[in-house]
Amino acid sequence: MVENKDKLLRPPFSLRLPTPENPSDHVRRDSTTNGPPSTPTNSAGCVPQEPIQNGAVTPPLAYPTDSNTNDHESPLAGDFQPQLKSTPKAASSSALLVNLPTISRNKDHHVFSVADDVDAYLERDLDHSRLNRIHGHLWMAGRPLNARPIHRQKMMGFDIILTEQADLHLLKFSNKIFVKPLPNYMLDFLFWETYLCKSEDLHKSACGILLSYVWLICSPLDLKLAHKLDLLPSEITWLWWKSFVAEFILHNDPNTLDKVNKRYHFGELRLGRINSIYRIRFFFTHFIRGYLYGYNRYVVFFQRNFAWILIVLVYFSLVLTAMQVGATIPPLNTNTAFLQASYGFSVFSIITVAAIVGSLGVMFVTIFLINMFLAIRQEQKQRRDRELLAQKKEKGIAKA
């Protein structure tokens, strides 16, 4: 992880941008008293008005009241701002971590509390290293274009599958595409300053995920679909999202892509081709499992990878049947060349089918033995690690 020693990294949006807050929070706070719910106010403490235009009531908006704000600081300066509560100037560490998971796991599958090691969790949550290892080959898995908006994905028949793995974000297979929901902490300015700006790698990875959502959500319809799929916090409104995107592209040029992880120089990538790249590039370690091993049964593995063999056998059957009919009727039954060709193709078909069946049998036994060996070795390693950890804890308690 590259540390930000010179403190040059900054959040990709400004502090003056409001942080989305669930409007029901106002009602919950007021419900503890006997009086009626209080009227929501803006960051300046003013009650937003409801302008009437042509007899219609427009959504409640608040005017920016910061006298130090200039027109060149934000594309929305001097315009209406969404009616959302402003980001506080300071927040406790517990407030910053409230939306993080309870536990996480490192690469060795050891469990740790996220609150105890936020940096380790973020390295795991924003890890794109596996894709970056094959960055020079990603042109075979997708074009260097931005991803399609969500409504376009649905129009093309893609089912969106939620995943928490950043290195599966925007990977597609068949009629499905993986999408990582946008973490709440990426919309928190203070969280960026406290954690994400400490590392250049984390900063670029987080900016890349935000950029991917700029691609995915381009219209109110995209935002509605994102809410329906639980990709975004439910309190985000379209006006807030527009102001957020305007701030983001001021800090991160969506065309140069110089401040995002290099994985996001590409949009959608084909998972099948990435699996093939991994199996060839890392033959001795990833030939069987590839990039993502998505099989929970052997029958599924063979169905997905060897269904083409059935098509070949069907063609063989049709040709052999035609040859058999031709060998019984004149003039083919007296044609020496045809009879010799039929004999040769029959022998070839028998040998080919036997070779295919034998290869599948050898592959099944090999995969089974490898998985069994890895499972036994993993179980022994985990047992030793747990015993050592238990001994260390006992010694620590005894010393105390």
N, C-alpha and C positions, 0 to 999 in steps of 0.2 A: 504494500500500500504506500503510495507516494504522499507524504505529509505536506501540508501547506505551511511551510516554515515562514514564509514572508507575508502571510496573511493577505494574499492578493485575491483569493477567491471570495466571491460575493454571491448571495442568493440570486436566482434568475428573475426576481421580481422585487418591487420596492416595498418598503415597510408601510407606506401609506395605503397600499391595496388592502381593502377589508378582508378579514378572514370569515368564511361562511360559518354561520351559527344557526342551529335549528330554531326556528321561530317558537316552537313549543316550549323551549327552555324558559322564555319570558313568562309563559303562563304557569309553568311548574313552580317557578320561584314565587310568583304572586299568589298561587293557590294556598301557600302556607299561612297566609293572612286571611282575615275575615272580609277584607275589602275586595272590590272588583279587580280584575287584572289590570295592571298598569299599561299605559300606552307605550309602545316601543319608541325609543328615541334614537337619533343618529349619534355619531361619535362626538358631535359638538353639543349634545344634550338637547337638541331641538326636535320637536315633533314634526315628522315629514308630512307635507300637505298632499292632497290628492287633486292635482290640477284637472280642471274640466275643459275639454276641448271638443267643440261641436256637440255638446250635450253628453259626451262620454267621459267616464272617469278613467284616467290613466293609472297604471300601477304606481304605488307610492315610491318616490325617489327622493334622495336627499342631495342638496346642493353642496359641493365641496366648500368648506369654510376656511381652509388653511391659507392664510395670507402669504405664506412663503412659497407657495406652489406656483411655478411658472408654466406657461403653455408648452415649453419644449421638454418638460420633465416627463410628461405622460401624454399619450394621444387622447386621453379622456379629460385632461385638465380643462377646466372651464365648462365641462359638460356635466350632465347628470351622473351621479354615482349610484350603484345599487344600494338599497336600504339594508345594510348588513352591519353588524357590530365591528368596529375597528379593532385591529390587533393591539393588544395591550403592550405597553412599553417594557414590561418585565413579567416574567412568569416563573413559577417554581419548577424544579426538575420533575416533580411528580405530574404537573400539568402538561409538560412536554411529552411525557411518556404514557399518557393515559390511553392513547389509541394503539399502542404497540402490543404485540402478542404477549402471552404469559411466558412461554418457553420457546427455545429454538434448539437446533441441533447443528453441530459442526460437521465437517467432512467425515469424521470418524464415528458419527452418529451419537456422540456424547451430548447429553441434555444439559443446558444451562439456562439460568434465568435471564430473560432479556433485560430486565431492570438492572441487573448486576453487571452486564457487559453489552451496552448498547452498540459500541463500535463493532464488536464481533457479529452481532445480529445484522447490522447494516451491511457489513462485508458479505455476509451470506445472502441477505435479501436482494442485494443489487449486484450479484456476481454474474458477469458476462464472460468470464475467462474461457469457458469451453468454446464459445463461438469465436472469440478473438484468436484462439489457437489456430483456427482454420480460416482466418479472415481473407487470406489470399486466394482461397478457393470458393468463397461465398458467391462469386459470380455464377457458379454452376447451380446454385440453389435459388437464386432470385435476382431480379434486376435492381440496380441502385436507384430505386424510385421510392417516393413516400408511400405509406400504406393507404389503402382505400378507406373512406369514411364508413362508419358502422352501418348506415342505411344501405350503402353499396354492397357491403359484405352480406347483409340479409337478402338483398335483391338477387345476388348471385348464388344464393342457396347455401351459404356457409353457416354452420352452427357454431356459436361462440362457446368455447369451453374455458372455464375459469381456472387459472393456475396461479400459485404464489411464486413460481420459479421465474426469475427475470430472464434466464437464458432460454425459456420456452415461449416468451412473449412474442406474438405475431408469427409463430411457426404454424404452418398449415399442413394438413394431410387429408386426402379424400375430400369430403365436404365439411370438414371441421377446421377451426382455427383456434389456437390457444391465445388467450388475452389475460394479462396480469391486471387485476383491479388496481386503480390508482390509490396508493397508500395515503391515508390522511396526513401523515407527517410531511409529505411533499408540498402541502399547501400552507405550511406553518413557517413563517419567516424566521422566528426565533429558533426553531429546530434546525433550519438550514445553517444559521450562524453558529449554533452550538455543536452540531455533529457533522453535517454534510460538507461544510466548507473547510473541515480539517484535513481532508484528503482530496487530492485531484482526481483520483480514480472514482471515489464515491460521488464527487461533484459531477463528473462527466456522465456517470451511469444514471444518476437521478435526473440530470437534464435530458438525457436521452429518452427516459420513460415519459417525462413531461412532453417532450417533442412528439412522441408517438401518439399521445392523446390530443395534441394539437392537430395531428393528421386525422385521428379517428372521429373527433367531434367538431364538425364544421357548421352545423346548422341546429336549430331547435329540435328537429326530428332526431338527429344523432344523440343529443343530450337526453331526450325522452327515452330512447332505446337504451342508452347507457344506464339510466336510472332503473329501468326495468330489468336489466341484466346485473344490477348491483356492481357496476364498474366504478361508480363515483359516489361520494357521500351524498345522501339524499337531499341535504339542505342547499346544494349548489343550484343556483338559478341561472337562466340563460344570460341575463345582464351581467351577473358576476363573472361568468365564464368568459364573456367577451372582453371584459376589462382585464381579466387575468391573462388571456392570450395576448392582448395588446401589450401588456407589460412584459410578458415572456419573450416575445419576438424582438423587443427592444434590446434585451440582454443576450439573446441567442439567435443568431441569424439562421433561419430555417433553410437557407440555400448554401451557405458555406459549410455548415455543420462542423465548425472548428472547435466548439465547446461541448460536444457530446461524445459519448463513447462510440468508437468506430464501428461497433455493431450496427448503429443506427444510420450508417451511410447506406444501408439497405433497409427496405421496408419489410414486406412479407417474404418469408423464406419457406422453401419446401422441406418438410421434415424428412421425407423419404430420401431425398438427395443428400441431406446432411448426414443421415445414417450411412449412406453409401460412402461419402467422403471419409467419415470416421473409420469405417471398416477397412478402407484401403490405406488411408494415411497412417492409421495406428493399427496395423494388421494384427500384431502379436498381442495387443491388449484389448482391442475393441471389435475384433472380427465378429464375434457372436452377438454381443449386446449393442454394438453401434453407439449412436449418440443417445437415443432414448429407447430402452427396452420395454416395449408396451404390451408384452404378452404375459398373461397369467396362467395359460395352459399351453401344453405342447400342440394340441390340435389347432389352436388359433394361429400359432407360429407357422405351421405347415400350410394351413389354409391360405394365409396371406402371402406367403413367399413362394409357394409351389402350385398355385391354382393353374398356372399356365401349362403345367405338365398335362393336365386333363385335356386341354385344347389340342395339344400335340398328339395325344393318344387317340382322340376322336378323328383327327385327320388320317392318322395311320389306319384306323379301322375302316374309314371310307375308302381309302386307296386299296387296301387289301380285299375288301368286299368287291370292288369293281374288277380287280384282277382275277378274283375267283370266278366271277360271272363270265369275264372275257375268256378265261381258259376253258370254258365248257361249250362255247358256241363258235361256229366257223365265221370268218376265216382265222380268228385269233387262236383257236385251239390247235391249229397246224402251223402257226408262226413261231419258228424257233427263237427268234430274237425276243418276242414278247414273253414266251415261256421262261427264257433265261432271266429276263428282267424281273418277272414275277417271282422267280425263285430267289434271286438276289435280294429283292426288297423284303421278301418274307423273312429271310435269314437276318437281314439288317434290323427289321422291326423286333424280332425276338431278342436279339442281342441288346438293342437300345432299351427295351422295356426292362430287361433283366438288370442292365447297368443302372437305370434310374431307380428301380426298386432297391437294389443293393446300396446305392449311394445314399438314398433316404434313410435306410436302416443304419448305415454307418454314421450318418450325421446325427440321427436321433440318439444313438448310444453315446456318441462323443459329447453331445450337449448335455445329456443326462449325467454322465460321469463328471464333466467339468462343473456343473451346477452342484452336484453332490459334494465334490471336493471343496469348492468354495464355501458351501454352507457349513461343512464340518470345520474348516479352518477358521471361518468367522466365529462360529460358536465357541471354539477353543480360545480364540483371542479375546472375545468378550468376557468369557469366564475368568481368564487370567487378569484382565484389566479390572474387573469388579472385585476380585479377591485382593489385588494390590491396593485399590482405592479404599476398600474396607479396612485393611491393615493400617493404612496411613491415618484414617480417621480414628481408629482405636488408639494409635500411638499419640495422636494429637490430643485426644480426650484424656489419656493417661498423664501426659505432661501438664495439662491444665489442672 
